[in-house]
């Protein structure tokens, strides 16, 4: 920490590009859909949490929601798939144009991406709302949803691919205009995430196109559920990094600026993203440790590779905390840990992201447990698992995204954030609610409670679970209050009067402590990393996947009635 | 960090510029993860630990027509060694109860005839995804008397929350008495 007294002047003007009205609206549409999805999905979540204490609100919600499982499916699809994907595509559009300080090179491509995503979303929504796709967000065959569900979800993914191509083309255009210059971090990182997503979603694309869609149309009679699981988890694990990497863009590339400092290490930030590109995908079998039909040796190989993907997150922990400490000491913070108090906790965007980061440490530790070849059997398919991912996707990701919207929505809409104080309270209530909820879920899982099960009505629940079940309900209720608060803040901001230009928050784009131009060229090149990524996928998935495809047995038709 | 103050396009400066503290953290992280991987490998392959793996494949449409799957249940195959065939079907297990004497080593095989299910026995390492077309298999030795519920841990439709069964582990005496009872019943019926 030698550079603390160095004056914090910009090497280049980070505000060198002002978004056009069209760009602001285009990104805003993504965020609007995302926040509506989060709103609906989050209002449904507590119905599950309250059911655990025998408060069954579903009976009052008929005919809107037919069952716990329909609510749970909506909660999962809207929050984990729709909120995340629309936010990420909108946010990446922002980091691309703002980072590169140039407009999209092929805006029609990006518009096409959004249109396809919206069409897909509408197609998915119909069967979900009609209770014809109550298959949860993992849609394991042979539970059979309406064809609209499969085609719709596929289109959402295809739309995100098209937008990804738009980002890539824009980066290539920038590079032609700026030969020899290192790509700006936030733009490069967004494109790396888009590339990782395109590789990762090949699994679910093959599952949809070769099995689920033909089956839902009646072209084939039956499925191979184990092969479907392998396809699904090829995508299912990197999906979590697709959610997480935009958060890392903010934590590395924006949060340091928001707290008054700089990015501690540009090189490490880039290295972490490239590592995610190569090791996010070949780890999916660690979701299938308890599966039949997959040799133990492949499960073990993926377990080891999963420790590899923990490394970039550990690098991130250091660099992000070092960036925060650098800023806090500039602000007069002292002490080994005491500097944390010097951070601007009254800024809701900062508070939300710091609290998200704190819970993510616990989420990461739990994740290592999940990935452990032996310990996984204790918690597979138990309440521990949703307990875990409510720390990761529902806090590290969602609370950070909320924090980002606290400056991004005012920035795009030229409004002032409605009541920063209320927004700070929102962040804290989310944190407190999630600590209670998630801890209780982890405990229930260790005691053997199954995941995604209405435990309020389950006949096998022993008395010792009751205290934890109650805490799930309490945590869920606090989270409901927090979610409603968030929606109110967003709505009041959105509907508020136009603010004067000086009141509109600027986009926080952090400078690196060291000139990014000193970062080695190999941290700015796609080709070597893409080759390594492809090789690793082929080595870690190829033999077993080919074996399962060659020996495919389409013999599971499912049941001939709506099982839900 | 001081080299950043002389920023020149000099190829000798194109290093990653990693802070010494950060370098040590990276070393520590790698070492920690290697130790974790090693420990998990040892724990996973020593001491009889097992995960489900490749067993047999079946046709879920016909699996209950013949062979052991036509009569699911538990049977003794050698003194102290048992095997249990369990059918998972929305929304119950067949059999609903497995009775074993203390110390019994049992091979549990589960398959589904409709959708995916889960099979997790509380307070043990028995936890299997149950997938139509595949046989899930683990073995376990029950060293304690008591009741161990096996719970369906995978969503399988409206009745999923009620889907469970019970493994009852009895003392030698109780188990022998039960065996006598059932043989008398069979004789009298």
Interface residues (C-beta under 8 A of the other chain):
Chain A: X1 X2 X3 X6 X11 X67 X69 X136 X140 X142 X143 X224 X225 X226 X229 X264 X265 X266 X267 X268 X271 X288 X289 X290 X291 X292 X293 X294 X295 X296 X299 X300 X303 X304 X307 X308 X310 X311 X314 X315 X318 X319 X322 X368 X372 X373 X374 X375 X377 X378 X380 X381 X382 X447 X448 X450 X451 X452 X453 X454 X455 X457 X458 X459 X460 X513 X514 X515 X517 X518 X519 X520 X521 X523 X553 X555 X556 X557 X558 X559 X563 X564
Chain B: X1 X2 X3 X4 X5 X7 X9 X13 X14 X15 X16 X17 X18 X19 X21 X22 X25 X26 X29 X30 X32 X33 X34 X36 X37 X40 X41 X43 X44 X45 X49 X50 X51 X52 X53 X54 X55 X57 X59 X60 X61 X90 X114 X115 X116 X118 X120 X122 X123 X125 X126 X127 X128 X129 X130 X131 X132 X133 X134 X135 X136 X137 X149 X151 X152 X153 X154 X155 X156 X157 X158 X160 X161 X162 X164
